[in-house]
Amino acid sequence: MHEFTFEAIGTHWKILIADTFSGEQSSELLHKIRERINIFDRDYSRFRADSLVTKMSRDAGIYALPKDAEPMLDLYRELYDTTQGLFTPLVGQMLSDAGYDASYSLKPKSLIAPPGWDEALAYNFPKLEIKKPALLDFGAAGKGYLVDIIAQIIEDAGVESFSVNAGGDICVRDKKGVPMRIGLEHPEDTALAIGVAEISNQSICGSAGNRRAWGEYHHIMNPHTLASVRAVSAVWVVAQTTMLADALATCLFFVTPFTLSSRYAFQYLMMYSDSSVERSAQFPAELFTTA
């Protein structure tokens, strides 16, 4: 078993490789992984002064997108339409003004509702037109997508059994289909788990307001009301890709599972502010408590 642990894009990474691997192969693979994460961060981070996203926030114009942008931008557009604008990459300035800014000041200013997609953007891959400077934020699906990209790098190296965990966005691959057990953190007490999920050759992502919270806000904010969502405490989603699981875990703070299930294949568990839970019939977890 090989284990890589490191910090990147503001979160903790843990990669486990079950296949036999030499020390030299491990070093080469880790180098490729770290380099790829840096490229992704340089393109999509709103916290870096040198990123493409930051440049878009300063200057309107037509931009050539990175080669990997199409799956993520396509999903954002689909979910923007499906959620009637509640899931949008245009929340960057709102989050920054609320205090979740590049310096993590956590000092709120007056908030302004983000513009609509067609008002601010014209997307036709490989081009993205920024009609007026806008601070984009891809945090609702980007980390999950990056996990998928890293998983593909590992598979391309000939590894068949592994897991990638980036701050709770987890992809599991096993050639024998052996499941991994994953604790589901209680959103009100990080020392407790409300249950354990088991997944194999799938991905699971969780989202909750407790990890990035300050004052009256946490990072899951409704762009229509300019307030953080309080009715839902935590969401977990299992899907075939980490990007989809990550994105839907945010969408379920805003819309019902039924709104999404006609288009996407996924399983879910939701915990509400009164500690009640709702789950899909096939969500692969044993729950310990709902309180």
Backbone bond lengths (Angstrom), bond angles and torsions (degrees), N, CA, C in turn:
res aa  C-N    CA-C-N  psi(-1)  N-CA   C-N-CA  omega(-1)  CA-C   N-CA-C  phi
1 M - - - 1.461 - - 1.523 109.33 -
2 H 1.316 116.80 128.48 1.462 122.33 175.51 1.525 107.86 -109.81
3 E 1.310 116.03 140.76 1.456 121.47 -179.06 1.519 110.08 -130.81
4 F 1.331 115.53 126.20 1.461 121.61 172.99 1.528 107.25 -111.08
5 T 1.309 117.53 128.34 1.458 121.49 172.98 1.527 108.56 -130.91
6 F 1.311 116.23 135.23 1.460 120.75 -179.75 1.524 109.02 -165.36
7 E 1.332 115.54 167.54 1.459 122.55 175.86 1.528 108.89 -104.25
8 A 1.322 116.46 135.26 1.469 121.34 177.18 1.513 108.48 -161.73
9 I 1.307 116.88 151.13 1.467 126.70 -177.44 1.538 111.49 45.24
10 G 1.322 116.60 37.32 1.450 121.00 175.19 1.505 115.53 76.13
11 T 1.336 117.74 18.17 1.453 119.72 -179.97 1.522 110.39 -146.24
12 H 1.337 116.09 167.01 1.460 121.78 -179.52 1.526 109.85 -92.28
13 W 1.323 115.65 131.96 1.459 122.50 177.87 1.530 110.39 -108.49
14 K 1.314 115.73 140.11 1.464 122.20 173.06 1.523 108.22 -138.34
15 I 1.321 115.97 117.31 1.462 121.98 -179.01 1.522 108.28 -117.96
16 L 1.313 116.91 123.86 1.457 122.89 178.66 1.517 109.16 -112.08
17 I 1.327 116.71 130.43 1.461 122.52 179.18 1.516 108.46 -121.41
18 A 1.332 116.07 118.27 1.462 120.47 -177.10 1.520 112.55 -86.08
19 D 1.330 118.31 -22.76 1.462 121.52 -177.37 1.531 111.34 -68.22
20 T 1.314 115.77 157.43 1.461 121.22 174.16 1.518 109.23 -69.08
21 F 1.322 115.38 130.46 1.458 121.22 -173.64 1.518 108.05 -147.60
22 S 1.324 117.40 136.88 1.464 120.30 176.97 1.522 110.16 -78.66
23 G 1.333 115.92 163.42 1.452 120.36 177.56 1.510 112.22 -60.87
24 E 1.336 117.17 -39.34 1.459 120.94 179.64 1.520 110.81 -66.20
25 Q 1.336 116.39 -42.04 1.459 120.03 178.03 1.529 111.24 -62.54
26 S 1.328 115.72 -40.07 1.465 120.26 178.97 1.517 111.09 -62.25
27 S 1.333 116.63 -44.20 1.462 120.74 -179.19 1.524 111.23 -63.64
28 E 1.330 116.25 -43.01 1.461 120.32 179.38 1.523 111.00 -64.03
29 L 1.328 116.28 -42.14 1.455 120.25 -179.03 1.526 110.77 -66.35
30 L 1.311 117.07 -43.88 1.457 119.98 179.12 1.526 111.09 -61.92
31 H 1.323 116.86 -38.63 1.460 120.42 177.93 1.531 110.30 -62.32
32 K 1.331 118.05 -44.59 1.462 121.52 178.67 1.531 110.90 -61.27
33 I 1.325 115.56 -41.20 1.458 120.19 -179.17 1.523 110.99 -64.15
34 R 1.334 116.67 -47.81 1.466 120.06 -178.44 1.531 111.38 -64.20
35 E 1.330 116.57 -39.19 1.463 120.43 178.33 1.527 111.30 -64.36
36 R 1.334 115.70 -41.28 1.474 119.38 -178.00 1.530 111.02 -68.36
37 I 1.307 116.84 -37.58 1.463 120.34 176.89 1.522 110.32 -62.56
38 N 1.325 116.33 -41.22 1.464 119.92 -179.56 1.533 111.49 -64.57
39 I 1.325 116.70 -39.98 1.463 120.43 177.67 1.526 110.40 -62.06
40 F 1.310 116.49 -45.60 1.467 121.63 179.76 1.529 110.23 -61.29
41 D 1.318 116.13 -44.49 1.462 121.38 -179.96 1.528 111.09 -63.42
42 R 1.328 116.37 -40.80 1.462 121.39 180.00 1.530 111.14 -65.22
43 D 1.301 117.26 -28.80 1.461 120.55 178.85 1.528 112.18 -81.38
44 Y 1.341 117.49 -46.09 1.463 120.38 -163.28 1.525 116.24 -113.51
45 S 1.322 118.76 -5.12 1.459 119.29 -177.00 1.527 111.81 -77.23
46 R 1.324 115.90 132.44 1.469 119.13 172.65 1.525 110.88 -88.39
47 F 1.321 117.71 1.26 1.459 122.07 -179.52 1.532 112.44 -98.56
48 R 1.343 117.61 -4.32 1.463 121.44 -179.03 1.521 110.34 -107.39
49 A 1.332 115.97 132.18 1.460 120.49 179.91 1.519 112.24 -67.60
50 D 1.346 117.48 -23.06 1.461 121.09 -176.55 1.520 113.71 -99.29
51 S 1.318 118.39 10.07 1.465 119.94 -174.78 1.527 111.63 -83.70
52 L 1.323 114.95 159.57 1.461 120.98 175.17 1.527 110.41 -61.58
53 V 1.330 116.87 -41.43 1.464 120.93 179.75 1.526 111.11 -60.27
54 T 1.320 117.33 -41.12 1.466 120.15 178.43 1.521 110.97 -65.62
55 K 1.330 117.17 -39.61 1.472 120.02 176.92 1.524 110.31 -61.66
56 M 1.326 117.49 -41.49 1.461 120.52 178.28 1.521 112.02 -62.39
57 S 1.332 116.45 -29.81 1.462 119.91 -179.37 1.530 111.86 -73.10
58 R 1.329 116.94 -16.34 1.467 121.04 -178.10 1.525 113.08 -100.00
59 D 1.341 115.98 -34.09 1.471 119.37 -170.45 1.530 111.07 -131.89
60 A 1.305 116.32 124.15 1.461 120.31 171.51 1.522 108.86 -68.85
61 G 1.335 115.99 160.69 1.456 119.72 179.29 1.509 111.47 146.29
62 I 1.323 115.48 -176.41 1.462 122.11 179.06 1.525 108.34 -102.65
63 Y 1.317 115.11 126.17 1.462 121.36 -175.58 1.532 110.38 -115.53
64 A 1.343 114.72 140.70 1.466 120.63 171.41 1.526 107.40 -81.77
65 L 1.316 116.56 122.88 1.461 121.11 -177.89 1.523 111.18 -80.71
66 P 1.327 117.50 153.73 1.466 120.38 172.93 1.531 110.45 -59.81
67 K 1.329 116.25 156.26 1.466 120.73 -177.48 1.520 112.66 -60.52
68 D 1.347 116.92 -28.32 1.465 119.63 -177.03 1.529 113.27 -86.35
69 A 1.337 118.42 1.26 1.464 120.72 -170.08 1.524 114.18 -74.21
70 E 1.326 117.72 -26.12 1.463 119.67 -169.20 1.526 114.35 -58.87
71 P 1.350 120.64 -50.01 1.471 118.30 -179.61 1.526 112.83 -59.42
72 M 1.317 116.96 -40.60 1.462 119.91 -178.08 1.519 111.88 -70.26
73 L 1.329 118.04 -46.27 1.467 120.37 179.89 1.525 111.27 -65.78
74 D 1.333 116.96 -38.63 1.469 119.56 176.72 1.524 110.84 -59.79
75 L 1.339 116.64 -43.94 1.465 120.11 -179.84 1.526 110.97 -66.19
76 Y 1.312 117.10 -41.57 1.461 119.32 177.74 1.526 111.28 -59.72
77 R 1.332 117.13 -42.83 1.460 119.40 -179.71 1.531 110.73 -64.82
78 E 1.329 116.64 -44.02 1.463 120.56 179.06 1.520 111.37 -59.05
79 L 1.340 115.93 -47.63 1.455 119.80 -176.28 1.525 111.97 -74.16
80 Y 1.313 117.30 -28.06 1.461 120.12 172.69 1.531 109.45 -59.32
81 D 1.318 115.95 -47.34 1.468 120.13 -179.78 1.529 110.94 -68.06
82 T 1.333 117.13 -42.96 1.466 121.32 -176.46 1.521 111.58 -64.15
83 T 1.328 117.03 -36.59 1.470 121.22 -177.66 1.526 112.97 -96.58
84 Q 1.318 116.42 9.22 1.471 121.86 -179.38 1.532 111.55 56.03
85 G 1.325 114.33 43.76 1.451 120.66 173.34 1.513 116.01 86.61
86 L 1.318 118.50 2.07 1.464 120.42 179.86 1.526 111.64 -75.50
87 F 1.315 116.79 -32.73 1.466 121.99 174.31 1.518 106.95 -99.82
88 T 1.320 116.49 108.29 1.464 120.30 -172.45 1.519 110.78 -148.11
89 P 1.329 117.86 143.51 1.466 120.14 174.69 1.521 112.86 -77.50
90 L 1.327 116.97 -3.92 1.462 121.00 -174.54 1.531 113.19 -88.51
91 V 1.333 116.76 15.28 1.472 120.95 -179.37 1.523 112.68 -86.62
92 G 1.330 118.18 0.21 1.458 120.34 -173.33 1.514 113.86 -56.16
93 Q 1.336 116.98 -47.55 1.467 119.57 -178.29 1.523 111.30 -67.89
94 M 1.331 116.43 -37.42 1.460 119.90 178.29 1.526 110.86 -61.90
95 L 1.343 116.94 -45.56 1.456 120.49 178.21 1.525 111.32 -63.38
96 S 1.331 115.46 -42.07 1.458 119.81 179.45 1.530 110.83 -62.69
97 D 1.325 117.08 -44.37 1.459 120.52 -179.84 1.528 112.14 -67.51
98 A 1.324 116.07 -27.52 1.464 119.41 177.32 1.526 111.87 -73.67
99 G 1.346 116.95 -12.37 1.460 121.32 178.53 1.506 114.41 119.50
100 Y 1.353 116.40 -10.04 1.466 120.66 178.80 1.526 107.01 -91.42
101 D 1.334 114.68 69.33 1.455 121.43 -172.13 1.527 110.91 -108.50
102 A 1.324 116.69 -174.62 1.462 121.08 -174.82 1.517 112.96 -62.86
103 S 1.320 117.35 -26.92 1.468 120.57 179.00 1.525 112.30 -99.35
104 Y 1.357 116.53 5.33 1.466 121.87 -178.00 1.527 110.41 51.72
105 S 1.327 116.29 47.27 1.456 120.49 -176.95 1.520 112.30 -67.77
106 L 1.348 116.96 -31.88 1.466 123.24 -177.10 1.529 111.16 57.32
107 K 1.340 115.33 30.58 1.460 121.71 179.00 1.522 108.75 -116.24
108 P 1.328 117.10 101.75 1.468 120.19 -174.41 1.524 113.17 -67.00
109 K 1.348 113.75 147.60 1.458 123.19 171.07 1.530 107.17 -116.89
110 S 1.301 116.56 -174.82 1.463 119.91 173.61 1.524 109.76 -67.03
111 L 1.319 116.77 137.49 1.459 121.46 -176.62 1.522 111.11 -101.29
112 I 1.317 114.69 143.91 1.461 122.67 176.57 1.526 107.90 -123.88
113 A 1.299 116.89 135.61 1.469 121.13 179.99 1.526 110.38 -60.74
114 P 1.322 117.93 137.79 1.463 119.94 178.92 1.521 111.21 -67.05
115 P 1.325 116.74 154.33 1.467 119.66 177.79 1.522 111.57 -69.94
116 G 1.322 115.44 162.70 1.460 119.71 173.74 1.516 110.85 -72.83
117 W 1.330 115.64 159.64 1.472 121.03 -177.48 1.527 111.03 -56.33
118 D 1.307 117.50 -53.45 1.467 120.26 -174.64 1.525 112.09 -70.80
119 E 1.311 117.38 -21.59 1.450 121.37 175.71 1.532 110.90 -72.10
120 A 1.341 116.32 -34.62 1.466 120.42 -172.57 1.520 114.22 -108.03
121 L 1.344 117.51 -25.91 1.457 120.66 -170.42 1.521 111.51 -131.01
122 A 1.318 115.51 149.93 1.463 123.03 166.75 1.525 105.94 -132.42
123 Y 1.326 116.17 109.67 1.468 121.44 -172.72 1.518 110.48 -109.75
124 N 1.314 115.25 123.01 1.462 121.93 173.60 1.528 106.07 -149.97
125 F 1.332 115.31 91.91 1.460 119.39 -173.36 1.538 110.65 -51.10
126 P 1.350 117.07 134.31 1.466 129.23 12.63 1.526 115.15 -95.12
127 K 1.313 117.78 21.56 1.460 120.21 -178.15 1.526 110.68 -112.19
128 L 1.330 115.53 144.74 1.451 121.93 171.13 1.521 107.42 -131.24
129 E 1.332 115.48 117.99 1.460 119.17 176.51 1.523 109.26 -92.29
130 I 1.322 115.48 124.92 1.454 121.98 172.48 1.529 106.05 -95.07
131 K 1.319 116.60 104.47 1.463 120.50 -174.17 1.524 111.93 -69.61
132 K 1.331 114.76 -32.30 1.460 120.97 171.58 1.526 106.26 -147.37
133 P 1.323 118.04 147.84 1.471 119.56 -175.11 1.525 111.30 -50.19
134 A 1.334 115.99 130.73 1.464 121.68 -178.10 1.522 108.49 -145.35
135 L 1.326 115.72 136.45 1.462 121.01 178.09 1.521 108.53 -88.88
136 L 1.322 116.22 107.86 1.459 121.68 -179.55 1.518 110.33 -83.99
137 D 1.310 115.28 151.80 1.465 121.33 176.14 1.530 108.01 -136.05
138 F 1.342 115.25 121.00 1.464 120.03 -179.31 1.528 111.87 -108.37
139 G 1.343 115.87 22.84 1.458 119.82 -176.42 1.508 114.86 -66.61
140 A 1.324 118.59 -21.18 1.457 120.60 -176.68 1.523 113.56 -77.20
141 A 1.329 117.83 -16.57 1.463 120.79 179.11 1.520 112.37 -139.92
142 G 1.340 117.35 -16.40 1.459 120.59 -172.07 1.513 114.43 -64.97
143 K 1.347 117.39 -41.17 1.469 118.56 -179.12 1.524 110.36 -65.81
144 G 1.327 116.46 -40.85 1.455 119.46 176.58 1.518 111.93 -61.79
145 Y 1.334 116.14 -41.60 1.465 119.87 178.26 1.517 111.00 -63.63
146 L 1.328 116.88 -40.54 1.459 119.71 178.19 1.528 111.36 -63.83
147 V 1.319 117.88 -37.14 1.469 120.49 175.07 1.522 110.24 -59.43
148 D 1.342 117.51 -42.33 1.467 120.69 177.59 1.527 111.37 -62.91
149 I 1.317 116.70 -40.23 1.468 120.71 178.93 1.523 110.56 -63.19
150 I 1.332 116.65 -43.75 1.463 120.55 179.30 1.527 110.44 -67.05
151 A 1.323 117.00 -38.72 1.463 119.91 176.99 1.525 111.12 -60.51
152 Q 1.332 117.08 -37.81 1.465 120.28 178.51 1.523 111.11 -67.47
153 I 1.326 117.52 -38.13 1.467 120.60 176.05 1.521 110.34 -60.20
154 I 1.316 116.10 -42.54 1.471 120.59 179.95 1.526 110.24 -65.74
155 E 1.329 117.64 -43.47 1.466 120.67 177.59 1.518 111.08 -62.75
156 D 1.332 117.02 -40.00 1.466 120.83 179.62 1.527 111.70 -64.78
157 A 1.325 117.28 -21.93 1.466 121.44 176.46 1.520 111.90 -82.25
158 G 1.334 117.33 1.87 1.455 121.51 177.19 1.512 115.01 93.24
159 V 1.329 117.03 7.68 1.464 120.88 -179.29 1.526 109.27 -84.84
160 E 1.329 116.14 134.02 1.464 120.63 -177.11 1.525 113.63 -109.25
161 S 1.328 117.43 -23.43 1.459 120.53 -177.26 1.523 109.28 -128.75
162 F 1.332 116.14 115.61 1.461 120.27 -175.72 1.522 109.37 -166.18
163 S 1.320 115.60 170.07 1.452 121.92 170.94 1.516 108.94 -139.97
164 V 1.319 115.65 147.24 1.459 122.94 175.91 1.521 106.91 -124.04
165 N 1.327 116.74 123.56 1.461 122.44 -179.66 1.523 108.49 -125.69
166 A 1.323 116.39 112.46 1.463 121.67 177.18 1.522 107.98 -115.38
167 G 1.306 116.11 91.99 1.455 120.62 177.95 1.513 114.25 58.82
168 G 1.343 117.87 34.94 1.453 121.52 178.88 1.509 115.39 97.20
169 D 1.335 117.76 -6.06 1.466 121.66 170.03 1.523 106.11 -91.03
170 I 1.317 117.38 111.47 1.462 121.71 -164.93 1.516 111.34 -125.35
171 C 1.325 115.28 130.27 1.460 123.44 172.91 1.525 108.11 -115.83
172 V 1.326 117.01 129.82 1.458 122.10 -178.96 1.522 109.46 -122.03
173 R 1.322 116.41 128.50 1.455 122.70 174.91 1.524 108.92 -129.18
174 D 1.325 117.10 131.03 1.461 121.05 179.19 1.522 109.17 -146.19
175 K 1.332 116.01 124.45 1.461 120.24 -175.12 1.526 112.44 -64.94
176 K 1.339 117.62 -22.47 1.460 121.35 178.69 1.529 112.21 -100.68
177 G 1.309 116.12 -0.50 1.453 119.53 179.53 1.511 114.71 75.91
178 V 1.325 117.34 18.82 1.469 120.97 -179.88 1.525 108.95 -70.45
179 P 1.325 118.28 127.04 1.464 119.33 -176.77 1.525 112.58 -78.45
180 M 1.314 115.08 155.02 1.464 122.67 172.35 1.523 108.38 -104.28
181 R 1.329 116.75 137.92 1.457 122.21 177.21 1.527 109.04 -92.32
182 I 1.321 115.84 130.22 1.459 121.72 -173.88 1.524 109.07 -131.39
183 G 1.321 116.58 122.27 1.449 120.81 178.40 1.518 111.59 -72.45
184 L 1.327 115.23 143.90 1.460 122.29 179.09 1.524 107.89 -104.92
185 E 1.329 116.08 105.63 1.459 122.06 -172.44 1.527 112.12 -65.78
186 H 1.314 115.51 132.67 1.464 120.62 176.21 1.523 108.80 -67.59
187 P 1.334 118.32 126.63 1.474 119.53 -175.35 1.530 114.05 -69.31
188 E 1.328 117.86 -14.49 1.462 120.34 179.92 1.525 113.03 -104.42
189 D 1.332 116.96 -8.59 1.467 120.79 179.55 1.524 107.62 -153.39
190 T 1.336 116.72 101.37 1.468 120.97 -174.73 1.526 113.26 -67.29
191 A 1.330 117.72 -10.01 1.469 121.08 177.08 1.523 111.43 -83.63
192 L 1.334 116.78 -7.86 1.462 121.20 -176.94 1.524 110.92 -115.84
193 A 1.330 115.25 155.61 1.465 121.68 171.27 1.518 108.11 -117.44
194 I 1.321 117.15 142.65 1.461 119.78 176.72 1.526 111.05 -88.56
195 G 1.335 115.95 -9.14 1.456 119.68 179.24 1.511 111.27 173.67
196 V 1.324 115.67 -175.80 1.460 122.22 179.31 1.523 109.01 -131.86
197 A 1.319 115.50 127.68 1.465 121.26 175.66 1.524 109.23 -98.87
198 E 1.322 116.95 153.19 1.461 122.87 174.55 1.521 108.29 -126.50
199 I 1.338 116.22 121.92 1.454 119.60 178.63 1.527 110.06 -133.50
200 S 1.307 115.91 151.30 1.458 122.29 174.83 1.520 108.62 -145.47
201 N 1.325 115.66 131.41 1.463 121.93 -178.57 1.537 111.42 54.56
202 Q 1.332 113.79 40.07 1.452 123.20 176.41 1.525 107.96 -145.81
203 S 1.332 114.41 -177.12 1.457 120.74 175.73 1.510 109.47 -129.36
204 I 1.333 115.30 151.69 1.456 121.69 175.16 1.520 108.66 -134.90
205 C 1.317 116.15 138.12 1.469 122.04 175.94 1.517 108.47 -134.91
206 G 1.316 114.91 143.90 1.449 120.92 175.32 1.514 109.78 -122.27
207 S 1.320 115.60 150.51 1.456 120.55 177.20 1.525 108.59 -139.55
208 A 1.335 115.38 135.81 1.456 120.76 179.46 1.518 108.51 -152.49
209 G 1.309 115.95 157.31 1.452 120.17 -177.66 1.515 114.35 -83.94
210 N 1.339 117.73 -8.65 1.467 119.36 -172.29 1.519 113.81 -75.76
211 R 1.314 119.07 -25.53 1.464 120.84 -173.02 1.532 112.71 -78.10
212 R 1.323 117.52 -34.78 1.461 121.19 178.75 1.522 108.15 -126.40
213 A 1.339 114.63 81.04 1.455 121.59 -176.30 1.520 109.76 -130.19
214 W 1.318 115.36 143.77 1.464 120.75 178.42 1.520 107.65 -156.50
215 G 1.334 116.97 137.83 1.451 120.49 178.67 1.519 111.72 52.05
216 E 1.331 115.32 -127.84 1.463 119.87 179.78 1.530 112.97 -90.30
217 Y 1.331 117.28 4.93 1.456 120.74 -173.50 1.527 112.62 -117.86
218 H 1.320 114.93 155.55 1.459 122.28 156.47 1.528 106.57 -134.50
219 H 1.337 116.93 175.77 1.460 120.27 -165.75 1.521 114.98 -73.48
220 I 1.332 118.86 -10.48 1.463 120.59 178.34 1.524 107.01 -96.22
221 M 1.335 115.21 97.30 1.455 121.47 -173.22 1.523 111.45 -115.39
222 N 1.308 114.90 138.73 1.455 121.61 178.33 1.535 108.46 -80.90
223 P 1.336 118.47 117.97 1.467 120.18 -177.16 1.520 113.86 -70.08
224 H 1.331 117.27 -12.35 1.462 120.18 178.68 1.527 111.39 -88.76
225 T 1.334 116.27 -39.81 1.468 120.22 -177.86 1.524 112.61 -95.85
226 L 1.339 117.98 -13.18 1.468 124.44 -177.32 1.529 111.66 61.51
227 A 1.320 116.78 29.57 1.460 122.10 179.35 1.521 109.84 -130.84
228 S 1.322 116.22 155.00 1.458 120.59 175.39 1.524 109.88 -74.10
229 V 1.319 115.66 145.79 1.466 121.41 -178.79 1.529 108.99 -72.63
230 R 1.331 116.91 129.25 1.459 120.99 -178.19 1.525 113.39 -114.31
231 A 1.312 117.91 -22.37 1.468 120.31 -175.79 1.520 112.02 -66.76
232 V 1.326 117.28 -31.72 1.458 123.06 179.86 1.530 108.20 -106.86
233 S 1.339 116.44 131.00 1.464 121.01 -179.94 1.522 112.65 -93.05
234 A 1.332 117.01 -38.12 1.462 120.36 -176.88 1.513 110.12 -159.27
235 V 1.325 115.17 151.46 1.468 122.14 177.95 1.524 108.65 -138.74
236 W 1.328 116.23 139.07 1.460 121.89 170.87 1.525 108.20 -125.03
237 V 1.322 116.14 139.21 1.467 121.50 -179.89 1.512 109.42 -132.62
238 V 1.320 116.43 135.58 1.467 123.79 173.22 1.523 107.76 -110.88
239 A 1.336 116.32 129.00 1.466 121.87 179.71 1.518 109.07 -150.37
240 Q 1.321 116.55 175.86 1.468 120.14 -178.20 1.521 112.41 -74.86
241 T 1.319 117.99 -26.58 1.462 120.12 176.58 1.524 109.06 -121.17
242 T 1.320 115.46 149.87 1.458 120.47 179.70 1.518 110.42 -70.90
243 M 1.319 117.38 -34.36 1.460 120.05 177.96 1.519 111.01 -59.52
244 L 1.335 117.02 -46.14 1.454 119.78 -179.34 1.522 110.67 -66.71
245 A 1.328 117.46 -43.53 1.467 120.34 179.03 1.523 110.71 -60.29
246 D 1.322 116.63 -42.11 1.461 121.93 -179.97 1.526 110.77 -62.99
247 A 1.311 116.31 -48.20 1.465 120.67 -178.20 1.527 111.81 -64.37
248 L 1.321 117.27 -44.95 1.461 119.89 -177.33 1.523 111.77 -69.45
249 A 1.342 117.19 -29.41 1.466 119.98 176.67 1.520 110.91 -62.79
250 T 1.328 117.65 -29.63 1.469 120.77 174.02 1.524 110.90 -80.85
251 C 1.319 116.99 -43.24 1.468 119.99 -178.64 1.532 112.17 -56.58
252 L 1.325 116.80 -35.12 1.459 119.79 -176.21 1.525 113.20 -71.59
253 F 1.316 118.00 -8.45 1.456 120.00 168.73 1.535 111.02 -74.61
254 F 1.323 116.64 -18.66 1.459 121.52 -173.43 1.519 114.20 -111.59
255 V 1.328 117.26 -34.62 1.463 120.66 -173.45 1.522 109.87 -131.59
256 T 1.320 115.81 164.89 1.461 120.65 -179.18 1.522 111.04 -75.87
257 P 1.333 118.32 155.51 1.463 120.40 174.71 1.522 112.87 -55.80
258 F 1.319 117.07 -34.77 1.462 120.51 -179.52 1.524 111.13 -60.86
259 T 1.313 117.88 -34.96 1.463 121.92 179.67 1.518 111.63 -59.64
260 L 1.324 116.51 -31.50 1.465 122.13 -174.59 1.528 113.49 -99.47
261 S 1.324 117.36 -26.07 1.470 120.45 -168.97 1.518 114.09 -70.40
262 S 1.331 118.33 -20.49 1.459 119.35 178.77 1.521 111.97 -72.69
263 R 1.329 117.23 -20.21 1.462 121.46 -177.32 1.529 113.27 -108.34
264 Y 1.341 116.84 -31.19 1.467 120.46 -171.45 1.526 111.13 -124.25
265 A 1.341 115.11 145.50 1.467 121.64 176.26 1.526 108.40 -94.96
266 F 1.335 117.22 117.92 1.457 121.19 -179.29 1.517 109.91 -163.24
267 Q 1.329 115.53 162.62 1.452 123.15 171.20 1.522 107.71 -119.82
268 Y 1.335 117.35 151.52 1.460 118.85 -172.87 1.529 111.76 -144.66
269 L 1.316 113.62 157.33 1.461 123.53 169.58 1.517 106.92 -137.02
270 M 1.328 116.68 128.63 1.458 121.43 179.78 1.519 109.15 -122.72
271 M 1.330 116.08 137.83 1.458 121.82 173.55 1.517 107.93 -117.41
272 Y 1.334 116.08 128.45 1.450 121.49 -176.74 1.528 110.94 -95.62
273 S 1.323 115.58 170.97 1.459 120.41 -175.30 1.526 112.89 -64.94
274 D 1.342 117.57 -21.58 1.468 119.97 176.35 1.524 112.38 -89.74
275 S 1.362 116.55 10.97 1.473 124.93 178.54 1.522 113.78 74.35
276 S 1.335 118.29 5.38 1.459 119.72 172.32 1.524 109.00 -75.51
277 V 1.324 115.67 159.04 1.453 120.05 -178.55 1.520 110.61 -127.59
278 E 1.328 114.47 153.59 1.460 123.23 172.79 1.511 106.63 -133.89
279 R 1.334 116.50 136.65 1.456 119.51 -178.39 1.513 110.13 -143.63
280 S 1.333 114.71 153.30 1.458 119.36 172.93 1.521 108.95 -76.70
281 A 1.313 116.06 158.54 1.464 120.82 -172.97 1.517 112.60 -61.09
282 Q 1.325 117.89 -31.69 1.462 121.53 -174.42 1.529 113.19 -105.53
283 F 1.323 118.01 13.40 1.460 117.50 177.92 1.523 108.89 -63.87
284 P 1.358 117.63 123.25 1.481 120.99 -166.58 1.522 113.75 -84.47
285 A 1.329 117.01 66.45 1.460 118.57 -177.04 1.521 110.94 -144.82
286 E 1.334 114.61 149.87 1.452 122.77 168.99 1.524 106.70 -102.54
287 L 1.332 116.96 125.89 1.456 121.10 -179.52 1.520 110.08 -96.50
288 F 1.348 114.69 138.57 1.454 120.96 179.09 1.524 111.53 -89.27
289 T 1.345 115.18 -39.30 1.452 120.51 -173.13 1.519 108.54 -155.26
290 T 1.304 115.70 155.70 1.458 120.61 172.37 1.517 110.12 -119.00
291 A 1.306 116.14 15.99 1.471 120.80 -179.81 1.499 110.48 -120.93
